[in-house]
Amino acid sequence: MIIVAAGSSVRFGGDKLMTQIGGIPLVAHTVLAVKNHVDRCILVSREDQVAALSQLDLGVALVPGGPSRTASEMAGLAAIGEGASLIGIHDGARPLVPPSLIETLFETAERVGGAIPVMEPPRPLLRKSDLGLVEGAMVAQTPQVFQGEPLLAAYVSAAKMGYEAQDTAEIAQRFGKLAIQAVPGVPGNTKVTEPGDIEPVRAALETSRNEPR
């Protein structure tokens, strides 16, 4: 699993991924939610944060990211190299991803080619061109998981064109030769984007940490 955490957090108005929750950064919670459910975990962070994150001893490979989401994903893929049968890419700002979703995505991708968790949009979506209602639209979450070799080939093709995408699925669909299946997303798999998102996530993480094991 590649965890992408190299963004600038513009909409948050601060460094959301390094926001402290329970004594560790938000992104560390994301790593802890993922790493024990995959064979390898790579954290792609901003270059100026690699040193600080390395001191946390998270037990994952740390890779400096690039100037865009796609460039950071490519940095993570380069660190994996060849030979990975399945590769997932997850947003570092989603620390509440449940193990059951990770398992479902990997199982589906192994069988089909690719798997993306999706949810009904929280409000109707309108086309910018004519303000018409977009029928059947869904909102994608992460992780997004794909068979390794076809995914790497898709990113090589995208790199040759200098293509920048919104997420992994866009690269896989535009440049890959993979069947991709939507699986039900999880309402609690929240992405911290704006300041108002952090407190519900903080409360969920602290409740989870205090639950008896």
KEFIGU-755886 format. One record per atom (N, C-alpha, C, O): residue in three letters; residue number from 1; x, y, z. Coordinates in steps of 0.1 Angstrom, whole numbers, plus 5000, padded with zeros to 4 digits. Each point is the difference from the previous one (the first is absolute). Example, Ala and Ser with C-alpha at 12.3 -4.5 7.8 and 13.67 -1.06 7.14 Angstrom:
2
  rest   nr     X     Y     Z
   ALA    1  5132  4943  5078
   ALA    1  4991  5012  5000
   ALA    1  5009  5012  5000
   ALA    1  5010  5000  5007
   SER    2  4986  5011  4986
   SER    2  5009  5011  5000
   SER    2  4992  5011  5008
   SER    2  5005  5011  5001
***
This chain:
213
  rest   nr     X     Y     Z
   MET    1  5008  4988  5000
   MET    1  4992  5012  5000
   MET    1  5009  5013  5000
   MET    1  5009  5001  5008
   ILE    2  4988  5008  4983
   ILE    2  5006  5013  5000
   ILE    2  4991  5010  5007
   ILE    2  4988  5001  4995
   ILE    3  5017  5005  5015
   ILE    3  4992  5011  5006
   ILE    3  5006  5013  4996
   ILE    3  5011  5003  5002
   VAL    4  4980  5005  4991
   VAL    4  5004  5013  4994
   VAL    4  4997  5011  5010
   VAL    4  4989  5002  5004
   ALA    5  5022  5005  5000
   ALA    5  4998  5010  5011
   ALA    5  5010  5011  4997
   ALA    5  5007  5005  5009
   ALA    6  4993  5000  4978
   ALA    6  5010  5010  4997
   ALA    6  4994  5013  4995
   ALA    6  5006  5009  4994
   GLY    7  4981  4993  5010
   GLY    7  4993  5012  4995
   GLY    7  5002  5012  5009
   GLY    7  5007  4999  5010
   SER    8  4988  5012  4985
   SER    8  5003  5013  5007
   SER    8  4988  5004  5010
   SER    8  5001  5010  5007
   SER    9  4988  4982  4993
   SER    9  4989  5003  5009
   SER    9  4994  5014  4999
   SER    9  4997  5006  5010
   VAL   10  5002  4999  4977
   VAL   10  4995  5013  4998
   VAL   10  4987  5003  5006
   VAL   10  4998  5010  5007
   ARG   11  4992  4981  4991
   ARG   11  4986  5002  5004
   ARG   11  5000  4999  5016
   ARG   11  4990  5006  5006
   PHE   12  5019  4987  5000
   PHE   12  5000  4999  5014
   PHE   12  5005  5012  5007
   PHE   12  4996  5003  5011
   GLY   13  5012  5005  4982
   GLY   13  5006  5012  5006
   GLY   13  5011  4997  5010
   GLY   13  5004  5009  5008
   GLY   14  5002  4980  4991
   GLY   14  5012  4996  5009
   GLY   14  5004  4986  4995
   GLY   14  4995  4995  4990
   ASP   15  5014  4999  5018
   ASP   15  5005  4987  4996
   ASP   15  4992  4989  5007
   ASP   15  5003  4996  5011
   LYS   16  4986  5000  4982
   LYS   16  4991  4991  5006
   LYS   16  5006  4986  5003
   LYS   16  4997  4994  5010
   LEU   17  5012  5002  4982
   LEU   17  5006  4987  5001
   LEU   17  5009  4999  5012
   LEU   17  5003  4989  5006
   MET   18  5002  5022  4999
   MET   18  5009  5000  5012
   MET   18  4993  5005  5012
   MET   18  5006  5002  5011
   THR   19  4981  5000  4988
   THR   19  4991  5004  5012
   THR   19  5001  4989  5010
   THR   19  4998  4988  4997
   GLN   20  5005  5015  5015
   GLN   20  5002  4991  5011
   GLN   20  4987  4995  5005
   GLN   20  4991  5007  5004
   ILE   21  5007  4979  4997
   ILE   21  4989  4994  5006
   ILE   21  5005  4989  5009
   ILE   21  5006  4990  4995
   GLY   22  4991  5010  5017
   GLY   22  5006  4990  5009
   GLY   22  5015  4999  5001
   GLY   22  5005  4990  5002
   GLY   23  5001  5021  4995
   GLY   23  5015  5001  5001
   GLY   23  5007  4996  4988
   GLY   23  5013  5001  5000
   ILE   24  4981  4996  4989
   ILE   24  5006  4997  4987
   ILE   24  4993  5007  4989
   ILE   24  4988  5003  5001
   PRO   25  5019  4999  4988
   PRO   25  4993  5007  4989
   PRO   25  4989  4992  4994
   PRO   25  4999  4988  5000
   LEU   26  4991  5019  4994
   LEU   26  4989  4994  4993
   LEU   26  5004  4989  4990
   LEU   26  4995  4989  5000
   VAL   27  5016  5014  4992
   VAL   27  5004  4990  4990
   VAL   27  5006  4987  5007
   VAL   27  4999  4990  4994
   ALA   28  5006  5012  5018
   ALA   28  5005  4988  5006
   ALA   28  4988  4990  5004
   ALA   28  5002  4988  4999
   HIS   29  4987  5018  5004
   HIS   29  4988  4992  5003
   HIS   29  4996  4992  4987
   HIS   29  4995  4989  5001
   THR   30  5006  5018  4988
   THR   30  4997  4993  4987
   THR   30  5009  4989  4997
   THR   30  4996  4989  4996
   VAL   31  5017  5013  5007
   VAL   31  5010  4989  4998
   VAL   31  4996  4988  5010
   VAL   31  5000  4989  4995
   LEU   32  4997  5014  5017
   LEU   32  4997  4989  5010
   LEU   32  4987  4993  4996
   LEU   32  4999  4988  5003
   ALA   33  4992  5019  4990
   ALA   33  4987  4993  4996
   ALA   33  5003  4991  4988
   ALA   33  4991  4991  4998
   VAL   34  5020  5011  4995
   VAL   34  5002  4992  4987
   VAL   34  5011  4990  5001
   VAL   34  4998  4989  4995
   LYS   35  5013  5014  5011
   LYS   35  5012  4992  4998
   LYS   35  4999  4986  5004
   LYS   35  5007  4991  4994
   ASN   36  4985  5005  5016
   ASN   36  5000  4986  5004
   ASN   36  4991  4992  4992
   ASN   36  4998  4988  5002
   HIS   37  4996  5018  4987
   HIS   37  4990  4993  4992
   HIS   37  5005  4998  4986
   HIS   37  4993  4996  4991
   VAL   38  5020  5008  5007
   VAL   38  5006  4999  4986
   VAL   38  5014  4994  5002
   VAL   38  5006  5000  5011
   ASP   39  5000  4995  4978
   ASP   39  5014  4995  5001
   ASP   39  5010  5010  5002
   ASP   39  5010  4999  5007
   ARG   40  4988  5012  4986
   ARG   40  5010  5012  5000
   ARG   40  4992  5013  5001
   ARG   40  4989  5001  4994
   CYS   41  5017  5008  5012
   CYS   41  4993  5014  5001
   CYS   41  5011  5010  4998
   CYS   41  5010  5000  5006
   ILE   42  4986  5009  4984
   ILE   42  5009  5011  4997
   ILE   42  4993  5014  5002
   ILE   42  4989  5002  4995
   LEU   43  5017  5006  5013
   LEU   43  4994  5013  5003
   LEU   43  5008  5011  4992
   LEU   43  5012  5002  5001
   VAL   44  4980  5005  4990
   VAL   44  5006  5010  4992
   VAL   44  4996  5014  5006
   VAL   44  4988  5003  5001
   SER   45  5022  5004  5004
   SER   45  4998  5012  5007
   SER   45  5007  5012  4994
   SER   45  5008  4998  4990
   ARG   46  4989  5014  5014
   ARG   46  5008  5011  4996
   ARG   46  5014  4999  5004
   ARG   46  5004  4994  5011
   GLU   47  5005  5010  4980
   GLU   47  5015  4998  5003
   GLU   47  5004  5007  5013
   GLU   47  5008  4994  5007
   ASP   48  4986  5017  4997
   ASP   48  5003  5007  5012
   ASP   48  4995  4993  5013
   ASP   48  5003  5005  5011
   GLN   49  4989  4985  4987
   GLN   49  4994  4993  5011
   GLN   49  5006  4986  5002
   GLN   49  4996  4993  5010
   VAL   50  5012  5002  4981
   VAL   50  5006  4987  5001
   VAL   50  5007  4997  5013
   VAL   50  4999  4990  5006
   ALA   51  5009  5020  4997
   ALA   51  5009  4998  5013
   ALA   51  4991  4999  5012
   ALA   51  5002  4991  5008
   ALA   52  4988  5018  4993
   ALA   52  4991  4999  5012
   ALA   52  4992  4987  5000
   ALA   52  4998  4994  5011
   LEU   53  4997  5001  4978
   LEU   53  4992  4988  5000
   LEU   53  5009  4988  5002
   LEU   53  4996  4990  5006
   SER   54  5017  5011  4990
   SER   54  5009  4988  5002
   SER   54  5002  4998  5015
   SER   54  5003  4989  5004
   GLN   55  4997  5022  5004
   GLN   55  5002  4999  5014
   GLN   55  4989  4992  5008
   GLN   55  5002  4996  5011
   LEU   56  4986  5003  4982
   LEU   56  4989  4993  5006
   LEU   56  5001  4985  5000
   LEU   56  4993  4993  5006
   ASP   57  5017  5002  4986
   ASP   57  5002  4986  4999
   ASP   57  4987  4992  4997
   ASP   57  4996  4991  5007
   LEU   58  4998  5013  4982
   LEU   58  4987  4995  4996
   LEU   58  5001  4986  4993
   LEU   58  4990  4993  4998
   GLY   59  5022  5003  4999
   GLY   59  5002  4987  4994
   GLY   59  4996  4999  4985
   GLY   59  4996  4989  4995
   VAL   60  5005  5022  4998
   VAL   60  4996  5001  4986
   VAL   60  5012  5007  4993
   VAL   60  5008  5007  5006
   ALA   61  4992  4990  4981
   ALA   61  5010  5008  4992
   ALA   61  4995  5014  4997
   ALA   61  4989  5002  4997
   LEU   62  5020  5007  5005
   LEU   62  4997  5015  4998
   LEU   62  5006  5004  4987
   LEU   62  5012  4998  4997
   VAL   63  4980  5009  4994
   VAL   63  5004  5004  4987
   VAL   63  4996  5015  4998
   VAL   63  4988  5003  5003
   PRO   64  5021  5006  4993
   PRO   64  4996  5013  4997
   PRO   64  4990  5001  4988
   PRO   64  5002  4993  4990
   GLY   65  4988  5015  5011
   GLY   65  4990  5001  4989
   GLY   65  5004  5011  4990
   GLY   65  5011  5005  5000
   GLY   66  4980  4997  4991
   GLY   66  5002  5009  4989
   GLY   66  4991  5013  5001
   GLY   66  4993  5001  5010
   PRO   67  5007  5007  4979
   PRO   67  4993  5012  5001
   PRO   67  4985  4998  4997
   PRO   67  4992  5010  5001
   SER   68  5003  4978  4996
   SER   68  4986  4998  4997
   SER   68  4996  4986  5006
   SER   68  5009  4992  5004
   ARG   69  4978  5006  4996
   ARG   69  4996  4987  5005
   ARG   69  5005  4988  4991
   ARG   69  5005  4990  5006
   THR   70  4994  5012  4981
   THR   70  5005  4990  4991
   THR   70  5015  4997  5002
   THR   70  5005  4989  5000
   ALA   71  5003  5022  5001
   ALA   71  5014  4999  5002
   ALA   71  5003  4992  5013
   ALA   71  5010  4993  5001
   SER   72  4983  5010  5009
   SER   72  5002  4993  5013
   SER   72  4996  4985  4999
   SER   72  5007  4992  5006
   GLU   73  4983  5005  4987
   GLU   73  4996  4986  4998
   GLU   73  5011  4993  4992
   GLU   73  5004  4989  5003
   MET   74  5002  5018  4987
   MET   74  5010  4994  4992
   MET   74  5013  4997  5009
   MET   74  5007  4990  4998
   ALA   75  4995  5019  5011
   ALA   75  5012  4998  5010
   ALA   75  4998  4988  5008
   ALA   75  5009  4992  5002
   GLY   76  4978  5006  5003
   GLY   76  4997  4988  5007
   GLY   76  5001  4987  4992
   GLY   76  5006  4990  5005
   LEU   77  4990  5011  4983
   LEU   77  5000  4988  4991
   LEU   77  5015  4997  4997
   LEU   77  5004  4988  4999
   ALA   78  5004  5022  4999
   ALA   78  5014  4998  4997
   ALA   78  5007  4993  5012
   ALA   78  5009  4992  4998
   ALA   79  4987  5011  5014
   ALA   79  5006  4994  5012
   ALA   79  4996  4986  5001
   ALA   79  5007  4992  5005
   ILE   80  4981  5004  4990
   ILE   80  4996  4986  5000
   ILE   80  5008  4992  4990
   ILE   80  5004  4989  5003
   GLY   81  4997  5017  4985
   GLY   81  5007  4993  4990
   GLY   81  4991  4989  4994
   GLY   81  4988  5001  5002
   GLU   82  5017  4990  4990
   GLU   82  4993  4990  4994
   GLU   82  4997  4988  5009
   GLU   82  5008  4998  5010
   GLY   83  4982  4994  4987
   GLY   83  4998  4987  5007
   GLY   83  4989  5000  5010
   GLY   83  4996  4990  5005
   ALA   84  4998  5022  4997
   ALA   84  4988  5000  5009
   ALA   84  4988  4996  4992
   ALA   84  4996  5006  4990
   SER   85  4997  4984  5015
   SER   85  4988  4995  4993
   SER   85  4988  5009  5001
   SER   85  4992  5001  4991
   LEU   86  5007  5005  5021
   LEU   86  4989  5010  5002
   LEU   86  5006  5012  5007
   LEU   86  5008  4999  5009
   ILE   87  4987  5013  4987
   ILE   87  5005  5012  5006
   ILE   87  4988  5009  5003
   ILE   87  4991  5002  4992
   GLY   88  5009  5003  5020
   GLY   88  4989  5009  5005
   GLY   88  5006  5014  5002
   GLY   88  5012  5001  5004
   ILE   89  4980  5009  4993
   ILE   89  5005  5014  5003
   ILE   89  4989  5006  5009
   ILE   89  4988  5000  4996
   HIS   90  5016  5006  5015
   HIS   90  4991  5005  5010
   HIS   90  5004  5014  5004
   HIS   90  5012  5004  5000
   ASP   91  4978  5004  5003
   ASP   91  5002  5014  5004
   ASP   91  5004  5001  5014
   ASP   91  4994  4994  5009
   GLY   92  5017  5013  4994
   GLY   92  5005  5001  5014
   GLY   92  4990  5007  5009
   GLY   92  5002  4999  5012
   ALA   93  4988  5008  4983
   ALA   93  4991  5007  5008
   ALA   93  4987  4992  5003
   ALA   93  4990  5005  5004
   ARG   94  5011  4982  4994
   ARG   94  4989  4991  5003
   ARG   94  5005  4990  5011
   ARG   94  5003  4988  4996
   PRO   95  4997  5016  5016
   PRO   95  5006  4991  5011
   PRO   95  4990  4990  5005
   PRO   95  5003  4991  5008
   LEU   96  4984  5009  4988
   LEU   96  4990  4992  5006
   LEU   96  4996  4988  4991
   LEU   96  4990  4994  5001
   VAL   97  5018  5003  4989
   VAL   97  4997  4989  4990
   VAL   97  5000  4987  5008
   VAL   97  5009  4997  5007
   PRO   98  4980  4995  4992
   PRO   98  4999  4988  5007
   PRO   98  5007  4988  4993
   PRO   98  5001  5000  4988
   PRO   99  5004  4991  5020
   PRO   99  5007  4988  4994
   PRO   99  4991  4992  4990
   PRO   99  5005  4995  4990
   SER  100  4982  5005  5013
   SER  100  4991  4992  4992
   SER  100  5000  5006  4986
   SER  100  4998  4993  4990
   LEU  101  5002  5020  5008
   LEU  101  5000  5007  4987
   LEU  101  5013  4997  4993
   LEU  101  5000  4997  4988
   ILE  102  5011  5003  5019
   ILE  102  5013  4997  4993
   ILE  102  5000  4986  4995
   ILE  102  5004  4997  4989
   GLU  103  4991  4994  5019
   GLU  103  4999  4986  4996
   GLU  103  4991  4998  4988
   GLU  103  5004  4993  4990
   THR  104  4985  5013  5010
   THR  104  4990  4999  4989
   THR  104  5006  5006  4987
   THR  104  4999  4994  4989
   LEU  105  5008  5017  5012
   LEU  105  5006  5006  4988
   LEU  105  5011  4991  4994
   LEU  105  5001  4999  4987
   PHE  106  5008  4996  5021
   PHE  106  5010  4991  4995
   PHE  106  4995  4987  4994
   PHE  106  5004  4996  4989
   GLU  107  4986  4999  5017
   GLU  107  4994  4987  4995
   GLU  107  4993  5003  4986
   GLU  107  5001  4992  4991
   THR  108  4992  5020  5008
   THR  108  4993  5003  4988
   THR  108  5010  5003  4989
   THR  108  4998  4996  4989
   ALA  109  5012  5011  5014
   ALA  109  5010  5004  4990
   ALA  109  5007  4987  4995
   ALA  109  5003  4999  4988
   GLU  110  5000  4992  5021
   GLU  110  5007  4988  4995
   GLU  110  4991  4992  4990
   GLU  110  5005  4994  4991
   ARG  111  4982  5006  5012
   ARG  111  4991  4993  4991
   ARG  111  4996  5007  4987
   ARG  111  4999  4994  4990
   VAL  112  5000  5020  5011
   VAL  112  4994  5008  4989
   VAL  112  5011  5007  4992
   VAL  112  5000  5001  4988
   GLY  113  5009  5006  5020
   GLY  113  5010  5008  4994
   GLY  113  5002  5013  5008
   GLY  113  5012  5004  5002
   GLY  114  4977  5002  5002
   GLY  114  5001  5012  5008
   GLY  114  4988  5001  5009
   GLY  114  4989  4995  4996
   ALA  115  5012  5012  5015
   ALA  115  4989  5002  5009
   ALA  115  5000  5014  5006
   ALA  115  5011  5005  5005
   ILE  116  4978  5002  4995
   ILE  116  4998  5013  5005
   ILE  116  4988  5001  5010
   ILE  116  4990  4996  4996
   PRO  117  5012  5009  5016
   PRO  117  4989  5002  5009
   PRO  117  4992  5013  4996
   PRO  117  5006  5010  4998
   VAL  118  4981  4989  5001
   VAL  118  4992  5011  4996
   VAL  118  4988  5002  5010
   VAL  118  4995  4990  5006
   MET  119  5000  5022  4995
   MET  119  4989  5004  5008
   MET  119  4990  5009  4992
   MET  119  5004  5007  4991
   GLU  120  4984  4993  5013
   GLU  120  4990  5009  4995
   GLU  120  5005  5014  5004
   GLU  120  5004  5002  5011
   PRO  121  4995  5008  4980
   PRO  121  5004  5014  5003
   PRO  121  4991  5005  5011
   PRO  121  4988  4998  5001
   PRO  122  5018  5011  5008
   PRO  122  4992  5005  5011
   PRO  122  4989  5010  4996
   PRO  122  4991  5003  5007
   ARG  123  5011  5002  4981
   ARG  123  4990  5010  4994
   ARG  123  5000  4998  4985
   ARG  123  5010  4995  4994
   PRO  124  4979  5009  4999
   PRO  124  5000  4998  4985
   PRO  124  5012  5007  4993
   PRO  124  5004  5011  5005
   LEU  125  5001  4982  4985
   LEU  125  5010  5006  4992
   LEU  125  4995  5006  4987
   LEU  125  4991  4994  4994
   LEU  126  5014  5018  5002
   LEU  126  4995  5007  4989
   LEU  126  5011  5002  4990
   LEU  126  5012  5002  5003
   ARG  127  4985  4996  4984
   ARG  127  5010  5003  4989
   ARG  127  5003  5015  5000
   ARG  127  4991  5008  5001
   LYS  128  5022  4995  4998
   LYS  128  5004  5015  5000
   LYS  128  4995  5006  4987
   LYS  128  4997  5012  5000
   SER  129  5002  4981  4989
   SER  129  4996  5006  4987
   SER  129  4986  5005  4999
   SER  129  4998  5011  4995
   ASP  130  4993  4981  5010
   ASP  130  4986  5004  4999
   ASP  130  4992  4999  5013
   ASP  130  4988  5001  5000
   LEU  131  5019  4996  5011
   LEU  131  4994  4998  5014
   LEU  131  4989  4989  5000
   LEU  131  4992  4999  5009
   GLY  132  5009  4991  4981
   GLY  132  4991  4989  5001
   GLY  132  5005  4990  5010
   GLY  132  5012  4999  5003
   LEU  133  4978  4993  5002
   LEU  133  5003  4990  5010
   LEU  133  5009  4989  4994
   LEU  133  4996  4994  4990
   VAL  134  5014  5002  5017
   VAL  134  5008  4988  4996
   VAL  134  4994  4988  5005
   VAL  134  5001  4997  5012
   GLU  135  4993  4995  4980
   GLU  135  4994  4988  5004
   GLU  135  5010  4988  5003
   GLU  135  5009  4999  4992
   GLY  136  4989  4994  5019
   GLY  136  5008  4988  5002
   GLY  136  5014  5003  5005
   GLY  136  5009  4991  5000
   ALA  137  4995  5022  5003
   ALA  137  5013  5003  5004
   ALA  137  5003  4995  5014
   ALA  137  4991  4999  5009
   MET  138  5021  4996  4993
   MET  138  5005  4995  5013
   MET  138  5012  5008  5004
   MET  138  5007  5006  4992
   VAL  139  4996  4994  5021
   VAL  139  5012  5006  5006
   VAL  139  5010  4989  5003
   VAL  139  4997  4991  5007
   ALA  140  5015  5010  4988
   ALA  140  5011  4990  5002
   ALA  140  5007  5003  5013
   ALA  140  5002  5011  5004
   GLN  141  5002  4978  5003
   GLN  141  5008  5000  5011
   GLN  141  5014  4994  4997
   GLN  141  5002  4996  4989
   THR  142  5006  5003  5021
   THR  142  5012  4992  4999
   THR  142  5000  4991  5012
   THR  142  4993  5003  5010
   PRO  143  5015  4985  4990
   PRO  143  5009  4996  4990
   PRO  143  4994  4996  4987
   PRO  143  4988  4997  4999
   GLN  144  5020  5004  4990
   GLN  144  4996  4995  4987
   GLN  144  5011  4990  4996
   GLN  144  5012  5003  5001
   VAL  145  4984  4985  4996
   VAL  145  5009  4989  4999
   VAL  145  4999  4994  4986
   VAL  145  4990  4998  4994
   PHE  146  5022  4999  5000
   PHE  146  5001  4995  4986
   PHE  146  5011  4989  4999
   PHE  146  5009  4999  5008
   GLN  147  4989  4993  4982
   GLN  147  5011  4990  4997
   GLN  147  5013  5008  4996
   GLN  147  4999  5009  4993
   GLY  148  5012  4986  5013
   GLY  148  5012  5008  4999
   GLY  148  5006  5003  4987
   GLY  148  5002  5012  4996
   GLU  149  5000  4978  4995
   GLU  149  5007  5002  4988
   GLU  149  4992  5009  4990
   GLU  149  5006  5010  4995
   PRO  150  4980  4988  5004
   PRO  150  4993  5010  4991
   PRO  150  4999  5014  5006
   PRO  150  5000  5010  4992
   LEU  151  5000  4991  5021
   LEU  151  5000  5014  5006
   LEU  151  5013  5007  4997
   LEU  151  5000  5012  4996
   LEU  152  5011  4981  5006
   LEU  152  5013  5006  4997
   LEU  152  5001  5004  4985
   LEU  152  5006  5011  4997
   ALA  153  4989  4981  4994
   ALA  153  5001  5003  4986
   ALA  153  4991  5012  4997
   ALA  153  5004  5009  4992
   ALA  154  4985  4993  5015
   ALA  154  4991  5011  4998
   ALA  154  5007  5013  5004
   ALA  154  4999  5010  4993
   TYR  155  5009  4990  5018
   TYR  155  5007  5011  5005
   TYR  155  5012  5004  4991
   TYR  155  5003  5012  4998
   VAL  156  5003  4978  4996
   VAL  156  5011  5003  4990
   VAL  156  4994  5007  4988
   VAL  156  5006  5010  4996
   SER  157  4982  4986  4999
   SER  157  4994  5007  4989
   SER  157  4996  5014  5004
   SER  157  5002  5009  4992
   ALA  158  4993  4993  5020
   ALA  158  4995  5013  5004
   ALA  158  5012  5009  5001
   ALA  158  5000  5012  4997
   ALA  159  5012  4983  5009
   ALA  159  5012  5008  5001
   ALA  159  5005  5005  4987
   ALA  159  5005  5011  4999
   LYS  160  4994  4980  4991
   LYS  160  5005  5004  4986
   LYS  160  4992  5012  4995
   LYS  160  5006  5008  4992
   MET  161  4981  4993  5012
   MET  161  4992  5011  4995
   MET  161  5000  5012  5010
   MET  161  4994  5010  4997
   GLY  162  5012  4988  5014
   GLY  162  5000  5011  5010
   GLY  162  4986  5002  5006
   GLY  162  4997  5011  5004
   TYR  163  4995  4978  4997
   TYR  163  4986  5001  5004
   TYR  163  4999  5001  5015
   TYR  163  5007  4992  5007
   GLU  164  4985  5017  4998
   GLU  164  4998  5001  5014
   GLU  164  4985  4997  5003
   GLU  164  4991  5005  4994
   ALA  165  5007  4986  5015
   ALA  165  4987  4995  5003
   ALA  165  4995  5004  5014
   ALA  165  5008  5004  5008
   GLN  166  4979  4994  4994
   GLN  166  4994  5003  5013
   GLN  166  5003  4989  5010
   GLN  166  5001  5002  5012
   ASP  167  4999  4985  4983
   ASP  167  5002  4989  5009
   ASP  167  5005  4988  4992
   ASP  167  5002  5001  4988
   THR  168  5001  4988  5019
   THR  168  5005  4988  4993
   THR  168  4991  4995  4990
   THR  168  5005  4996  4989
   ALA  169  4982  5003  5013
   ALA  169  4991  4994  4991
   ALA  169  5000  5007  4987
   ALA  169  4998  4994  4989
   GLU  170  5004  5019  5011
   GLU  170  5000  5008  4987
   GLU  170  5012  4995  4991
   GLU  170  4998  4998  4988
   ILE  171  5013  5000  5018
   ILE  171  5012  4995  4992
   ILE  171  4997  4986  4995
   ILE  171  5002  4996  4989
   ALA  172  4992  4995  5020
   ALA  172  4998  4986  4997
   ALA  172  4989  4999  4988
   ALA  172  5001  4992  4991
   GLN  173  4989  5017  5010
   GLN  173  4990  5000  4990
   GLN  173  5004  5006  4986
   GLN  173  4997  4994  4990
   ARG  174  5011  5016  5011
   ARG  174  5004  5007  4988
   ARG  174  5012  4993  4993
   ARG  174  5000  5000  4987
   PHE  175  5009  4994  5020
   PHE  175  5012  4995  4994
   PHE  175  5001  4985  5002
   PHE  175  5009  4994  4994
   GLY  176  4983  5000  5014
   GLY  176  5002  4986  5003
   GLY  176  4990  4991  4993
   GLY  176  4992  5004  4992
   LYS  177  5010  4983  5009
   LYS  177  4992  4990  4994
   LYS  177  4995  4991  5011
   LYS  177  5002  4988  5001
   LEU  178  4991  5018  5009
   LEU  178  4995  4993  5011
   LEU  178  4985  5001  5001
   LEU  178  4994  5011  4998
   ALA  179  4999  4979  5005
   ALA  179  4986  5000  5005
   ALA  179  5000  5006  5014
   ALA  179  5008  4995  5008
   ILE  180  4983  5014  4995
   ILE  180  5000  5006  5013
   ILE  180  4986  4999  5006
   ILE  180  4990  5003  4993
   GLN  181  5009  4992  5019
   GLN  181  4987  4998  5006
   GLN  181  4999  5009  5012
   GLN  181  5009  5002  5008
   ALA  182  4979  5004  4993
   ALA  182  4997  5008  5012
   ALA  182  4995  4991  5011
   ALA  182  4992  4991  4998
   VAL  183  5013  5012  5014
   VAL  183  4995  4993  5012
   VAL  183  4994  5010  5010
   VAL  183  5004  5012  5000
   PRO  184  4987  4984  5009
   PRO  184  4994  5010  5009
   PRO  184  5010  5006  5009
   PRO  184  5008  4993  5007
   GLY  185  4993  5020  4993
   GLY  185  5008  5007  5009
   GLY  185  4995  5000  5014
   GLY  185  4990  4994  5003
   VAL  186  5017  5013  5006
   VAL  186  4997  5000  5014
   VAL  186  4997  5014  5005
   VAL  186  5009  5008  4998
   PRO  187  4979  4995  5007
   PRO  187  4998  5014  5004
   PRO  187  5010  5006  5010
   PRO  187  5003  5012  4999
   GLY  188  5002  4979  5010
   GLY  188  5010  5005  5009
   GLY  188  5014  5002  4995
   GLY  188  5009  5005  5007
   ASN  189  4993  4991  4980
   ASN  189  5014  5002  4994
   ASN  189  5002  5014  4996
   ASN  189  5001  5003  4988
   THR  190  4999  5006  5021
   THR  190  4999  5014  4998
   THR  190  5014  5006  4996
   THR  190  5010  4995  5005
   LYS  191  4990  5014  4985
   LYS  191  5012  5007  4996
   LYS  191  5000  5014  5007
   LYS  191  4991  5007  4998
   VAL  192  5020  4996  5009
   VAL  192  5002  5013  5006
   VAL  192  5004  5009  4988
   VAL  192  5011  4999  4995
   THR  193  4980  5011  5002
   THR  193  5003  5010  4990
   THR  193  4999  5014  5005
   THR  193  5009  5008  4997
   GLU  194  4981  4995  5011
   GLU  194  4999  5013  5006
   GLU  194  5000  5000  5015
   GLU  194  4999  4989  5006
   PRO  195  5003  5022  5000
   PRO  195  5002  5000  5015
   PRO  195  4989  4994  5007
   PRO  195  5002  4993  5011
   GLY  196  4985  5008  4984
   GLY  196  4989  4994  5007
   GLY  196  5000  4985  5000
   GLY  196  4993  4993  5008
   ASP  197  5016  5000  4984
   ASP  197  5000  4986  4999
   ASP  197  5008  4994  5011
   ASP  197  4999  4988  5003
   ILE  198  5010  5020  5003
   ILE  198  5010  4994  5009
   ILE  198  4994  4995  5014
   ILE  198  5004  4990  5005
   GLU  199  4986  5017  5000
   GLU  199  4995  4996  5013
   GLU  199  4993  4987  5000
   GLU  199  5002  4992  5009
   PRO  200  4989  5005  4981
   PRO  200  4993  4987  5000
   PRO  200  5011  4989  4999
   PRO  200  4998  4989  5006
   VAL  201  5012  5013  4986
   VAL  201  5010  4990  4998
   VAL  201  5008  4998  5013
   VAL  201  5003  4989  5004
   ARG  202  5000  5022  5002
   ARG  202  5007  5000  5013
   ARG  202  4992  4991  5010
   ARG  202  5006  4992  5007
   ALA  203  4981  5011  4994
   ALA  203  4992  4993  5010
   ALA  203  4999  4985  4996
   ALA  203  5001  4992  5009
   ALA  204  4998  5005  4979
   ALA  204  5000  4986  4996
   ALA  204  5013  4993  5003
   ALA  204  5000  4988  5005
   LEU  205  5011  5018  4992
   LEU  205  5013  4994  5003
   LEU  205  5002  4998  5015
   LEU  205  5005  4990  5005
   GLU  206  4991  5020  5003
   GLU  206  5002  4999  5014
   GLU  206  4991  4990  5006
   GLU  206  5003  4993  5010
   THR  207  4984  5005  4985
   THR  207  4991  4990  5005
   THR  207  5006  4986  4997
   THR  207  4999  4991  5008
   SER  208  5006  5008  4980
   SER  208  5006  4987  4995
   SER  208  5012  4996  5009
   SER  208  5001  4988  5004
   ARG  209  5007  5022  4999
   ARG  209  5012  4997  5008
   ARG  209  4996  4996  5014
   ARG  209  5008  4993  5007
   ASN  210  4981  5012  4999
   ASN  210  4996  4997  5014
   ASN  210  4991  4988  5001
   ASN  210  4997  4996  5011
   GLU  211  4999  4998  4978
   GLU  211  4992  4988  5001
   GLU  211  5008  4988  5005
   GLU  211  5012  4999  4997
   PRO  212  4981  4993  5011
   PRO  212  5008  4988  5005
   PRO  212  5003  4990  4988
   PRO  212  4992  4999  4991
   ARG  213  5019  4995  5010
   ARG  213  5005  4991  4990
   ARG  213  4999  4986  5005
   ARG  213  5004  4990  4992
***
